[in-house]
């Protein structure tokens, strides 16, 4: 159970930048698509996702250990670092453009983690599918916000 707690702490540590860098006035002032979920939905969705991310990592570790799952667990850590990096780019730097490219790299890392987890523990890989779905949706939303809000001096066709 100690390792489950460790995986939980590691997964939820990726949430810290998002908890610290709140959307704020800048985000409220952006032109956002009408299909964007309400702000209150993000916290419960991410809480669920971080719990499944933690459980998936722990299941792979429990099945193969650190030595037996070096590559899958490395991919797991990379996607968590990328996950933690998105909020500082989007909300901290106010750069939806850079955040969009970062979330594409995150998406690739999540897909890679799923593929690497599957041979070790299929259930762990399946636990990451809601995360992949949410990151996919978030990438589309990020891209839409970027397109609707060009940087000062930057024009985009609509």
Phi and psi in radians as a Rosetta constraint file:
Dihedral C 1 N 2 CA 2 C 2 CIRCULARHARMONIC -1.093 0.35
Dihedral N 2 CA 2 C 2 N 3 CIRCULARHARMONIC -0.716 0.35
Dihedral C 2 N 3 CA 3 C 3 CIRCULARHARMONIC -1.229 0.35
Dihedral N 3 CA 3 C 3 N 4 CIRCULARHARMONIC -0.574 0.35
Dihedral C 3 N 4 CA 4 C 4 CIRCULARHARMONIC -1.097 0.35
Dihedral N 4 CA 4 C 4 N 5 CIRCULARHARMONIC -0.740 0.35
Dihedral C 4 N 5 CA 5 C 5 CIRCULARHARMONIC -1.092 0.35
Dihedral N 5 CA 5 C 5 N 6 CIRCULARHARMONIC -0.690 0.35
Dihedral C 5 N 6 CA 6 C 6 CIRCULARHARMONIC -1.118 0.35
Dihedral N 6 CA 6 C 6 N 7 CIRCULARHARMONIC -0.794 0.35
Dihedral C 6 N 7 CA 7 C 7 CIRCULARHARMONIC -1.103 0.35
Dihedral N 7 CA 7 C 7 N 8 CIRCULARHARMONIC -0.630 0.35
Dihedral C 7 N 8 CA 8 C 8 CIRCULARHARMONIC -1.146 0.35
Dihedral N 8 CA 8 C 8 N 9 CIRCULARHARMONIC -0.784 0.35
Dihedral C 8 N 9 CA 9 C 9 CIRCULARHARMONIC -1.087 0.35
Dihedral N 9 CA 9 C 9 N 10 CIRCULARHARMONIC -0.740 0.35
Dihedral C 9 N 10 CA 10 C 10 CIRCULARHARMONIC -1.109 0.35
Dihedral N 10 CA 10 C 10 N 11 CIRCULARHARMONIC -0.815 0.35
Dihedral C 10 N 11 CA 11 C 11 CIRCULARHARMONIC -1.114 0.35
Dihedral N 11 CA 11 C 11 N 12 CIRCULARHARMONIC -0.808 0.35
Dihedral C 11 N 12 CA 12 C 12 CIRCULARHARMONIC -1.272 0.35
Dihedral N 12 CA 12 C 12 N 13 CIRCULARHARMONIC -0.329 0.35
Dihedral C 12 N 13 CA 13 C 13 CIRCULARHARMONIC -1.114 0.35
Dihedral N 13 CA 13 C 13 N 14 CIRCULARHARMONIC -0.539 0.35
Dihedral C 13 N 14 CA 14 C 14 CIRCULARHARMONIC -1.134 0.35
Dihedral N 14 CA 14 C 14 N 15 CIRCULARHARMONIC -0.368 0.35
Dihedral C 14 N 15 CA 15 C 15 CIRCULARHARMONIC -1.420 0.35
Dihedral N 15 CA 15 C 15 N 16 CIRCULARHARMONIC -0.309 0.35
Dihedral C 15 N 16 CA 16 C 16 CIRCULARHARMONIC -0.973 0.35
Dihedral N 16 CA 16 C 16 N 17 CIRCULARHARMONIC -0.819 0.35
Dihedral C 16 N 17 CA 17 C 17 CIRCULARHARMONIC -1.017 0.35
Dihedral N 17 CA 17 C 17 N 18 CIRCULARHARMONIC -0.672 0.35
Dihedral C 17 N 18 CA 18 C 18 CIRCULARHARMONIC -1.186 0.35
Dihedral N 18 CA 18 C 18 N 19 CIRCULARHARMONIC -0.555 0.35
Dihedral C 18 N 19 CA 19 C 19 CIRCULARHARMONIC -1.313 0.35
Dihedral N 19 CA 19 C 19 N 20 CIRCULARHARMONIC -0.561 0.35
Dihedral C 19 N 20 CA 20 C 20 CIRCULARHARMONIC -1.413 0.35
Dihedral N 20 CA 20 C 20 N 21 CIRCULARHARMONIC -0.779 0.35
Dihedral C 20 N 21 CA 21 C 21 CIRCULARHARMONIC -1.600 0.35
Dihedral N 21 CA 21 C 21 N 22 CIRCULARHARMONIC 1.493 0.35
Dihedral C 21 N 22 CA 22 C 22 CIRCULARHARMONIC -1.280 0.35
Dihedral N 22 CA 22 C 22 N 23 CIRCULARHARMONIC 2.697 0.35
Dihedral C 22 N 23 CA 23 C 23 CIRCULARHARMONIC -0.926 0.35
Dihedral N 23 CA 23 C 23 N 24 CIRCULARHARMONIC -0.899 0.35
Dihedral C 23 N 24 CA 24 C 24 CIRCULARHARMONIC 1.239 0.35
Dihedral N 24 CA 24 C 24 N 25 CIRCULARHARMONIC -3.002 0.35
Dihedral C 24 N 25 CA 25 C 25 CIRCULARHARMONIC -1.112 0.35
Dihedral N 25 CA 25 C 25 N 26 CIRCULARHARMONIC -0.696 0.35
Dihedral C 25 N 26 CA 26 C 26 CIRCULARHARMONIC -0.985 0.35
Dihedral N 26 CA 26 C 26 N 27 CIRCULARHARMONIC -0.850 0.35
Dihedral C 26 N 27 CA 27 C 27 CIRCULARHARMONIC -1.143 0.35
Dihedral N 27 CA 27 C 27 N 28 CIRCULARHARMONIC -0.732 0.35
Dihedral C 27 N 28 CA 28 C 28 CIRCULARHARMONIC -1.067 0.35
Dihedral N 28 CA 28 C 28 N 29 CIRCULARHARMONIC -0.512 0.35
Dihedral C 28 N 29 CA 29 C 29 CIRCULARHARMONIC -1.433 0.35
Dihedral N 29 CA 29 C 29 N 30 CIRCULARHARMONIC -0.145 0.35
Dihedral C 29 N 30 CA 30 C 30 CIRCULARHARMONIC -1.309 0.35
Dihedral N 30 CA 30 C 30 N 31 CIRCULARHARMONIC 2.631 0.35
Dihedral C 30 N 31 CA 31 C 31 CIRCULARHARMONIC -1.397 0.35
Dihedral N 31 CA 31 C 31 N 32 CIRCULARHARMONIC 2.038 0.35
Dihedral C 31 N 32 CA 32 C 32 CIRCULARHARMONIC -2.086 0.35
Dihedral N 32 CA 32 C 32 N 33 CIRCULARHARMONIC 2.637 0.35
Dihedral C 32 N 33 CA 33 C 33 CIRCULARHARMONIC -1.193 0.35
Dihedral N 33 CA 33 C 33 N 34 CIRCULARHARMONIC 2.668 0.35
Dihedral C 33 N 34 CA 34 C 34 CIRCULARHARMONIC -1.152 0.35
Dihedral N 34 CA 34 C 34 N 35 CIRCULARHARMONIC -0.387 0.35
Dihedral C 34 N 35 CA 35 C 35 CIRCULARHARMONIC -1.497 0.35
Dihedral N 35 CA 35 C 35 N 36 CIRCULARHARMONIC 0.080 0.35
Dihedral C 35 N 36 CA 36 C 36 CIRCULARHARMONIC -1.162 0.35
Dihedral N 36 CA 36 C 36 N 37 CIRCULARHARMONIC 2.367 0.35
Dihedral C 36 N 37 CA 37 C 37 CIRCULARHARMONIC -1.141 0.35
Dihedral N 37 CA 37 C 37 N 38 CIRCULARHARMONIC 2.766 0.35
Dihedral C 37 N 38 CA 38 C 38 CIRCULARHARMONIC -1.137 0.35
Dihedral N 38 CA 38 C 38 N 39 CIRCULARHARMONIC 2.620 0.35
Dihedral C 38 N 39 CA 39 C 39 CIRCULARHARMONIC -0.974 0.35
Dihedral N 39 CA 39 C 39 N 40 CIRCULARHARMONIC -0.633 0.35
Dihedral C 39 N 40 CA 40 C 40 CIRCULARHARMONIC -1.139 0.35
Dihedral N 40 CA 40 C 40 N 41 CIRCULARHARMONIC -0.340 0.35
Dihedral C 40 N 41 CA 41 C 41 CIRCULARHARMONIC -1.317 0.35
Dihedral N 41 CA 41 C 41 N 42 CIRCULARHARMONIC -0.465 0.35
Dihedral C 41 N 42 CA 42 C 42 CIRCULARHARMONIC -1.097 0.35
Dihedral N 42 CA 42 C 42 N 43 CIRCULARHARMONIC -0.771 0.35
Dihedral C 42 N 43 CA 43 C 43 CIRCULARHARMONIC -1.084 0.35
Dihedral N 43 CA 43 C 43 N 44 CIRCULARHARMONIC -0.855 0.35
Dihedral C 43 N 44 CA 44 C 44 CIRCULARHARMONIC -1.155 0.35
Dihedral N 44 CA 44 C 44 N 45 CIRCULARHARMONIC -0.631 0.35
Dihedral C 44 N 45 CA 45 C 45 CIRCULARHARMONIC -1.103 0.35
Dihedral N 45 CA 45 C 45 N 46 CIRCULARHARMONIC -0.844 0.35
Dihedral C 45 N 46 CA 46 C 46 CIRCULARHARMONIC -1.152 0.35
Dihedral N 46 CA 46 C 46 N 47 CIRCULARHARMONIC -0.601 0.35
Dihedral C 46 N 47 CA 47 C 47 CIRCULARHARMONIC -1.055 0.35
Dihedral N 47 CA 47 C 47 N 48 CIRCULARHARMONIC -0.818 0.35
Dihedral C 47 N 48 CA 48 C 48 CIRCULARHARMONIC -1.059 0.35
Dihedral N 48 CA 48 C 48 N 49 CIRCULARHARMONIC -0.800 0.35
Dihedral C 48 N 49 CA 49 C 49 CIRCULARHARMONIC -1.127 0.35
Dihedral N 49 CA 49 C 49 N 50 CIRCULARHARMONIC -0.758 0.35
Dihedral C 49 N 50 CA 50 C 50 CIRCULARHARMONIC -1.114 0.35
Dihedral N 50 CA 50 C 50 N 51 CIRCULARHARMONIC -0.603 0.35
Dihedral C 50 N 51 CA 51 C 51 CIRCULARHARMONIC -1.136 0.35
Dihedral N 51 CA 51 C 51 N 52 CIRCULARHARMONIC -0.738 0.35
Dihedral C 51 N 52 CA 52 C 52 CIRCULARHARMONIC -1.234 0.35
Dihedral N 52 CA 52 C 52 N 53 CIRCULARHARMONIC -0.599 0.35
Dihedral C 52 N 53 CA 53 C 53 CIRCULARHARMONIC -1.104 0.35
Dihedral N 53 CA 53 C 53 N 54 CIRCULARHARMONIC -0.778 0.35
Dihedral C 53 N 54 CA 54 C 54 CIRCULARHARMONIC -1.079 0.35
Dihedral N 54 CA 54 C 54 N 55 CIRCULARHARMONIC -0.831 0.35
Dihedral C 54 N 55 CA 55 C 55 CIRCULARHARMONIC -1.082 0.35
Dihedral N 55 CA 55 C 55 N 56 CIRCULARHARMONIC -0.722 0.35
Dihedral C 55 N 56 CA 56 C 56 CIRCULARHARMONIC -1.079 0.35
Dihedral N 56 CA 56 C 56 N 57 CIRCULARHARMONIC -0.818 0.35
Dihedral C 56 N 57 CA 57 C 57 CIRCULARHARMONIC -1.076 0.35
Dihedral N 57 CA 57 C 57 N 58 CIRCULARHARMONIC -0.741 0.35
Dihedral C 57 N 58 CA 58 C 58 CIRCULARHARMONIC -1.110 0.35
Dihedral N 58 CA 58 C 58 N 59 CIRCULARHARMONIC -0.722 0.35
Dihedral C 58 N 59 CA 59 C 59 CIRCULARHARMONIC -1.077 0.35
Dihedral N 59 CA 59 C 59 N 60 CIRCULARHARMONIC -0.706 0.35
Dihedral C 59 N 60 CA 60 C 60 CIRCULARHARMONIC -1.171 0.35
Dihedral N 60 CA 60 C 60 N 61 CIRCULARHARMONIC -0.770 0.35
Dihedral C 60 N 61 CA 61 C 61 CIRCULARHARMONIC -1.056 0.35
Dihedral N 61 CA 61 C 61 N 62 CIRCULARHARMONIC -0.789 0.35
Dihedral C 61 N 62 CA 62 C 62 CIRCULARHARMONIC -1.093 0.35
Dihedral N 62 CA 62 C 62 N 63 CIRCULARHARMONIC -0.629 0.35
Dihedral C 62 N 63 CA 63 C 63 CIRCULARHARMONIC -1.295 0.35
Dihedral N 63 CA 63 C 63 N 64 CIRCULARHARMONIC -0.730 0.35
Dihedral C 63 N 64 CA 64 C 64 CIRCULARHARMONIC -2.154 0.35
Dihedral N 64 CA 64 C 64 N 65 CIRCULARHARMONIC -0.202 0.35
Dihedral C 64 N 65 CA 65 C 65 CIRCULARHARMONIC 1.283 0.35
Dihedral N 65 CA 65 C 65 N 66 CIRCULARHARMONIC 3.034 0.35
Dihedral C 65 N 66 CA 66 C 66 CIRCULARHARMONIC -1.143 0.35
Dihedral N 66 CA 66 C 66 N 67 CIRCULARHARMONIC -0.754 0.35
Dihedral C 66 N 67 CA 67 C 67 CIRCULARHARMONIC -1.166 0.35
Dihedral N 67 CA 67 C 67 N 68 CIRCULARHARMONIC -0.657 0.35
Dihedral C 67 N 68 CA 68 C 68 CIRCULARHARMONIC -1.432 0.35
Dihedral N 68 CA 68 C 68 N 69 CIRCULARHARMONIC -0.170 0.35
Dihedral C 68 N 69 CA 69 C 69 CIRCULARHARMONIC -2.351 0.35
Dihedral N 69 CA 69 C 69 N 70 CIRCULARHARMONIC 0.718 0.35
Dihedral C 69 N 70 CA 70 C 70 CIRCULARHARMONIC -1.019 0.35
Dihedral N 70 CA 70 C 70 N 71 CIRCULARHARMONIC -0.909 0.35
Dihedral C 70 N 71 CA 71 C 71 CIRCULARHARMONIC -1.148 0.35
Dihedral N 71 CA 71 C 71 N 72 CIRCULARHARMONIC -0.848 0.35
Dihedral C 71 N 72 CA 72 C 72 CIRCULARHARMONIC -1.044 0.35
Dihedral N 72 CA 72 C 72 N 73 CIRCULARHARMONIC -0.723 0.35
Dihedral C 72 N 73 CA 73 C 73 CIRCULARHARMONIC -1.300 0.35
Dihedral N 73 CA 73 C 73 N 74 CIRCULARHARMONIC -0.470 0.35
Dihedral C 73 N 74 CA 74 C 74 CIRCULARHARMONIC -1.177 0.35
Dihedral N 74 CA 74 C 74 N 75 CIRCULARHARMONIC -0.794 0.35
Dihedral C 74 N 75 CA 75 C 75 CIRCULARHARMONIC -1.047 0.35
Dihedral N 75 CA 75 C 75 N 76 CIRCULARHARMONIC -0.704 0.35
Dihedral C 75 N 76 CA 76 C 76 CIRCULARHARMONIC -1.005 0.35
Dihedral N 76 CA 76 C 76 N 77 CIRCULARHARMONIC -0.830 0.35
Dihedral C 76 N 77 CA 77 C 77 CIRCULARHARMONIC -1.180 0.35
Dihedral N 77 CA 77 C 77 N 78 CIRCULARHARMONIC -0.661 0.35
Dihedral C 77 N 78 CA 78 C 78 CIRCULARHARMONIC -1.075 0.35
Dihedral N 78 CA 78 C 78 N 79 CIRCULARHARMONIC -0.790 0.35
Dihedral C 78 N 79 CA 79 C 79 CIRCULARHARMONIC -1.153 0.35
Dihedral N 79 CA 79 C 79 N 80 CIRCULARHARMONIC -0.560 0.35
Dihedral C 79 N 80 CA 80 C 80 CIRCULARHARMONIC -1.186 0.35
Dihedral N 80 CA 80 C 80 N 81 CIRCULARHARMONIC -0.681 0.35
Dihedral C 80 N 81 CA 81 C 81 CIRCULARHARMONIC -1.120 0.35
Dihedral N 81 CA 81 C 81 N 82 CIRCULARHARMONIC -0.755 0.35
Dihedral C 81 N 82 CA 82 C 82 CIRCULARHARMONIC -1.118 0.35
Dihedral N 82 CA 82 C 82 N 83 CIRCULARHARMONIC -0.692 0.35
Dihedral C 82 N 83 CA 83 C 83 CIRCULARHARMONIC -1.021 0.35
Dihedral N 83 CA 83 C 83 N 84 CIRCULARHARMONIC -0.817 0.35
Dihedral C 83 N 84 CA 84 C 84 CIRCULARHARMONIC -1.169 0.35
Dihedral N 84 CA 84 C 84 N 85 CIRCULARHARMONIC -0.418 0.35
Dihedral C 84 N 85 CA 85 C 85 CIRCULARHARMONIC -1.404 0.35
Dihedral N 85 CA 85 C 85 N 86 CIRCULARHARMONIC -0.383 0.35
Dihedral C 85 N 86 CA 86 C 86 CIRCULARHARMONIC -1.119 0.35
Dihedral N 86 CA 86 C 86 N 87 CIRCULARHARMONIC -0.844 0.35
Dihedral C 86 N 87 CA 87 C 87 CIRCULARHARMONIC -1.043 0.35
Dihedral N 87 CA 87 C 87 N 88 CIRCULARHARMONIC -0.770 0.35
Dihedral C 87 N 88 CA 88 C 88 CIRCULARHARMONIC -1.064 0.35
Dihedral N 88 CA 88 C 88 N 89 CIRCULARHARMONIC -0.588 0.35
Dihedral C 88 N 89 CA 89 C 89 CIRCULARHARMONIC -1.277 0.35
Dihedral N 89 CA 89 C 89 N 90 CIRCULARHARMONIC -0.865 0.35
Dihedral C 89 N 90 CA 90 C 90 CIRCULARHARMONIC -1.269 0.35
Dihedral N 90 CA 90 C 90 N 91 CIRCULARHARMONIC -1.009 0.35
Dihedral C 90 N 91 CA 91 C 91 CIRCULARHARMONIC -1.474 0.35
Dihedral N 91 CA 91 C 91 N 92 CIRCULARHARMONIC -0.615 0.35
Dihedral C 91 N 92 CA 92 C 92 CIRCULARHARMONIC -1.351 0.35
Dihedral N 92 CA 92 C 92 N 93 CIRCULARHARMONIC -0.889 0.35
Dihedral C 92 N 93 CA 93 C 93 CIRCULARHARMONIC -1.536 0.35
Dihedral N 93 CA 93 C 93 N 94 CIRCULARHARMONIC -0.195 0.35
Dihedral C 93 N 94 CA 94 C 94 CIRCULARHARMONIC 1.017 0.35
Dihedral N 94 CA 94 C 94 N 95 CIRCULARHARMONIC 0.821 0.35
Dihedral C 94 N 95 CA 95 C 95 CIRCULARHARMONIC -2.155 0.35
Dihedral N 95 CA 95 C 95 N 96 CIRCULARHARMONIC 1.362 0.35
Dihedral C 95 N 96 CA 96 C 96 CIRCULARHARMONIC -1.036 0.35
Dihedral N 96 CA 96 C 96 N 97 CIRCULARHARMONIC -0.496 0.35
Dihedral C 96 N 97 CA 97 C 97 CIRCULARHARMONIC -1.142 0.35
Dihedral N 97 CA 97 C 97 N 98 CIRCULARHARMONIC -0.907 0.35
Dihedral C 97 N 98 CA 98 C 98 CIRCULARHARMONIC -1.159 0.35
Dihedral N 98 CA 98 C 98 N 99 CIRCULARHARMONIC -0.656 0.35
Dihedral C 98 N 99 CA 99 C 99 CIRCULARHARMONIC -1.094 0.35
Dihedral N 99 CA 99 C 99 N 100 CIRCULARHARMONIC -0.605 0.35
Dihedral C 99 N 100 CA 100 C 100 CIRCULARHARMONIC -1.096 0.35
Dihedral N 100 CA 100 C 100 N 101 CIRCULARHARMONIC -0.806 0.35
Dihedral C 100 N 101 CA 101 C 101 CIRCULARHARMONIC -1.167 0.35
Dihedral N 101 CA 101 C 101 N 102 CIRCULARHARMONIC -0.630 0.35
Dihedral C 101 N 102 CA 102 C 102 CIRCULARHARMONIC -1.139 0.35
Dihedral N 102 CA 102 C 102 N 103 CIRCULARHARMONIC -0.708 0.35
Dihedral C 102 N 103 CA 103 C 103 CIRCULARHARMONIC -1.241 0.35
Dihedral N 103 CA 103 C 103 N 104 CIRCULARHARMONIC -0.458 0.35
Dihedral C 103 N 104 CA 104 C 104 CIRCULARHARMONIC -1.164 0.35
Dihedral N 104 CA 104 C 104 N 105 CIRCULARHARMONIC -0.733 0.35
Dihedral C 104 N 105 CA 105 C 105 CIRCULARHARMONIC -1.134 0.35
Dihedral N 105 CA 105 C 105 N 106 CIRCULARHARMONIC -0.708 0.35
Dihedral C 105 N 106 CA 106 C 106 CIRCULARHARMONIC -1.034 0.35
Dihedral N 106 CA 106 C 106 N 107 CIRCULARHARMONIC -0.787 0.35
Dihedral C 106 N 107 CA 107 C 107 CIRCULARHARMONIC -1.003 0.35
Dihedral N 107 CA 107 C 107 N 108 CIRCULARHARMONIC -0.793 0.35
Dihedral C 107 N 108 CA 108 C 108 CIRCULARHARMONIC -1.083 0.35
Dihedral N 108 CA 108 C 108 N 109 CIRCULARHARMONIC -0.704 0.35
Dihedral C 108 N 109 CA 109 C 109 CIRCULARHARMONIC -1.158 0.35
Dihedral N 109 CA 109 C 109 N 110 CIRCULARHARMONIC -0.678 0.35
Dihedral C 109 N 110 CA 110 C 110 CIRCULARHARMONIC -1.160 0.35
Dihedral N 110 CA 110 C 110 N 111 CIRCULARHARMONIC -0.773 0.35
Dihedral C 110 N 111 CA 111 C 111 CIRCULARHARMONIC -1.054 0.35
Dihedral N 111 CA 111 C 111 N 112 CIRCULARHARMONIC -0.763 0.35
Dihedral C 111 N 112 CA 112 C 112 CIRCULARHARMONIC -1.066 0.35
Dihedral N 112 CA 112 C 112 N 113 CIRCULARHARMONIC -0.743 0.35
Dihedral C 112 N 113 CA 113 C 113 CIRCULARHARMONIC -1.085 0.35
Dihedral N 113 CA 113 C 113 N 114 CIRCULARHARMONIC -0.752 0.35
Dihedral C 113 N 114 CA 114 C 114 CIRCULARHARMONIC -1.053 0.35
Dihedral N 114 CA 114 C 114 N 115 CIRCULARHARMONIC -0.830 0.35
Dihedral C 114 N 115 CA 115 C 115 CIRCULARHARMONIC -1.113 0.35
Dihedral N 115 CA 115 C 115 N 116 CIRCULARHARMONIC -0.641 0.35
Dihedral C 115 N 116 CA 116 C 116 CIRCULARHARMONIC -1.327 0.35
Dihedral N 116 CA 116 C 116 N 117 CIRCULARHARMONIC -0.539 0.35
Dihedral C 116 N 117 CA 117 C 117 CIRCULARHARMONIC -1.268 0.35
Dihedral N 117 CA 117 C 117 N 118 CIRCULARHARMONIC -0.612 0.35
Dihedral C 117 N 118 CA 118 C 118 CIRCULARHARMONIC -0.942 0.35
Dihedral N 118 CA 118 C 118 N 119 CIRCULARHARMONIC -0.836 0.35
Dihedral C 118 N 119 CA 119 C 119 CIRCULARHARMONIC -1.172 0.35
Dihedral N 119 CA 119 C 119 N 120 CIRCULARHARMONIC -0.435 0.35
Dihedral C 119 N 120 CA 120 C 120 CIRCULARHARMONIC -1.432 0.35
Dihedral N 120 CA 120 C 120 N 121 CIRCULARHARMONIC -0.824 0.35
Dihedral C 120 N 121 CA 121 C 121 CIRCULARHARMONIC -2.719 0.35
Dihedral N 121 CA 121 C 121 N 122 CIRCULARHARMONIC 1.769 0.35
Dihedral C 121 N 122 CA 122 C 122 CIRCULARHARMONIC -1.004 0.35
Dihedral N 122 CA 122 C 122 N 123 CIRCULARHARMONIC -0.687 0.35
Dihedral C 122 N 123 CA 123 C 123 CIRCULARHARMONIC -1.075 0.35
Dihedral N 123 CA 123 C 123 N 124 CIRCULARHARMONIC -0.661 0.35
Dihedral C 123 N 124 CA 124 C 124 CIRCULARHARMONIC -1.130 0.35
Dihedral N 124 CA 124 C 124 N 125 CIRCULARHARMONIC -0.716 0.35
Dihedral C 124 N 125 CA 125 C 125 CIRCULARHARMONIC -1.091 0.35
Dihedral N 125 CA 125 C 125 N 126 CIRCULARHARMONIC -0.757 0.35
Dihedral C 125 N 126 CA 126 C 126 CIRCULARHARMONIC -1.149 0.35
Dihedral N 126 CA 126 C 126 N 127 CIRCULARHARMONIC -0.568 0.35
Dihedral C 126 N 127 CA 127 C 127 CIRCULARHARMONIC -1.085 0.35
Dihedral N 127 CA 127 C 127 N 128 CIRCULARHARMONIC -0.409 0.35
Dihedral C 127 N 128 CA 128 C 128 CIRCULARHARMONIC -1.519 0.35
Dihedral N 128 CA 128 C 128 N 129 CIRCULARHARMONIC -0.106 0.35
Dihedral C 128 N 129 CA 129 C 129 CIRCULARHARMONIC -1.123 0.35
Dihedral N 129 CA 129 C 129 N 130 CIRCULARHARMONIC -0.718 0.35
Dihedral C 129 N 130 CA 130 C 130 CIRCULARHARMONIC -1.073 0.35
Dihedral N 130 CA 130 C 130 N 131 CIRCULARHARMONIC -0.626 0.35
Dihedral C 130 N 131 CA 131 C 131 CIRCULARHARMONIC -1.075 0.35
Dihedral N 131 CA 131 C 131 N 132 CIRCULARHARMONIC -0.818 0.35
Dihedral C 131 N 132 CA 132 C 132 CIRCULARHARMONIC -1.060 0.35
Dihedral N 132 CA 132 C 132 N 133 CIRCULARHARMONIC -0.740 0.35
Dihedral C 132 N 133 CA 133 C 133 CIRCULARHARMONIC -1.073 0.35
Dihedral N 133 CA 133 C 133 N 134 CIRCULARHARMONIC -0.766 0.35
Dihedral C 133 N 134 CA 134 C 134 CIRCULARHARMONIC -1.190 0.35
Dihedral N 134 CA 134 C 134 N 135 CIRCULARHARMONIC -0.720 0.35
Dihedral C 134 N 135 CA 135 C 135 CIRCULARHARMONIC -1.122 0.35
Dihedral N 135 CA 135 C 135 N 136 CIRCULARHARMONIC -0.649 0.35
Dihedral C 135 N 136 CA 136 C 136 CIRCULARHARMONIC -1.070 0.35
Dihedral N 136 CA 136 C 136 N 137 CIRCULARHARMONIC -0.848 0.35
Dihedral C 136 N 137 CA 137 C 137 CIRCULARHARMONIC -1.068 0.35
Dihedral N 137 CA 137 C 137 N 138 CIRCULARHARMONIC -0.788 0.35
Dihedral C 137 N 138 CA 138 C 138 CIRCULARHARMONIC -1.075 0.35
Dihedral N 138 CA 138 C 138 N 139 CIRCULARHARMONIC -0.625 0.35
Dihedral C 138 N 139 CA 139 C 139 CIRCULARHARMONIC -1.143 0.35
Dihedral N 139 CA 139 C 139 N 140 CIRCULARHARMONIC -0.740 0.35
Dihedral C 139 N 140 CA 140 C 140 CIRCULARHARMONIC -1.124 0.35
Dihedral N 140 CA 140 C 140 N 141 CIRCULARHARMONIC -0.760 0.35
Dihedral C 140 N 141 CA 141 C 141 CIRCULARHARMONIC -1.097 0.35
Dihedral N 141 CA 141 C 141 N 142 CIRCULARHARMONIC -0.811 0.35
Dihedral C 141 N 142 CA 142 C 142 CIRCULARHARMONIC -1.003 0.35
Dihedral N 142 CA 142 C 142 N 143 CIRCULARHARMONIC -0.821 0.35
Dihedral C 142 N 143 CA 143 C 143 CIRCULARHARMONIC -1.071 0.35
Dihedral N 143 CA 143 C 143 N 144 CIRCULARHARMONIC -0.710 0.35
Dihedral C 143 N 144 CA 144 C 144 CIRCULARHARMONIC -1.130 0.35
Dihedral N 144 CA 144 C 144 N 145 CIRCULARHARMONIC -0.760 0.35
Dihedral C 144 N 145 CA 145 C 145 CIRCULARHARMONIC -1.107 0.35
Dihedral N 145 CA 145 C 145 N 146 CIRCULARHARMONIC -0.725 0.35
Dihedral C 145 N 146 CA 146 C 146 CIRCULARHARMONIC -1.065 0.35
Dihedral N 146 CA 146 C 146 N 147 CIRCULARHARMONIC -0.810 0.35
Dihedral C 146 N 147 CA 147 C 147 CIRCULARHARMONIC -1.145 0.35
Dihedral N 147 CA 147 C 147 N 148 CIRCULARHARMONIC -0.581 0.35
Dihedral C 147 N 148 CA 148 C 148 CIRCULARHARMONIC -1.406 0.35
Dihedral N 148 CA 148 C 148 N 149 CIRCULARHARMONIC -0.279 0.35
Dihedral C 148 N 149 CA 149 C 149 CIRCULARHARMONIC -2.313 0.35
Dihedral N 149 CA 149 C 149 N 150 CIRCULARHARMONIC 1.264 0.35
Dihedral C 149 N 150 CA 150 C 150 CIRCULARHARMONIC -1.118 0.35
Dihedral N 150 CA 150 C 150 N 151 CIRCULARHARMONIC 2.623 0.35
Dihedral C 150 N 151 CA 151 C 151 CIRCULARHARMONIC -1.083 0.35
Dihedral N 151 CA 151 C 151 N 152 CIRCULARHARMONIC 2.726 0.35
Dihedral C 151 N 152 CA 152 C 152 CIRCULARHARMONIC -0.939 0.35
Dihedral N 152 CA 152 C 152 N 153 CIRCULARHARMONIC 2.283 0.35
Dihedral C 152 N 153 CA 153 C 153 CIRCULARHARMONIC 1.468 0.35
Dihedral N 153 CA 153 C 153 N 154 CIRCULARHARMONIC -0.036 0.35
Dihedral C 153 N 154 CA 154 C 154 CIRCULARHARMONIC -1.934 0.35
Dihedral N 154 CA 154 C 154 N 155 CIRCULARHARMONIC 2.202 0.35
Dihedral C 154 N 155 CA 155 C 155 CIRCULARHARMONIC -1.980 0.35
Dihedral N 155 CA 155 C 155 N 156 CIRCULARHARMONIC 2.466 0.35
Dihedral C 155 N 156 CA 156 C 156 CIRCULARHARMONIC -2.267 0.35
Dihedral N 156 CA 156 C 156 N 157 CIRCULARHARMONIC 2.481 0.35
Dihedral C 156 N 157 CA 157 C 157 CIRCULARHARMONIC -1.206 0.35
Dihedral N 157 CA 157 C 157 N 158 CIRCULARHARMONIC 2.494 0.35
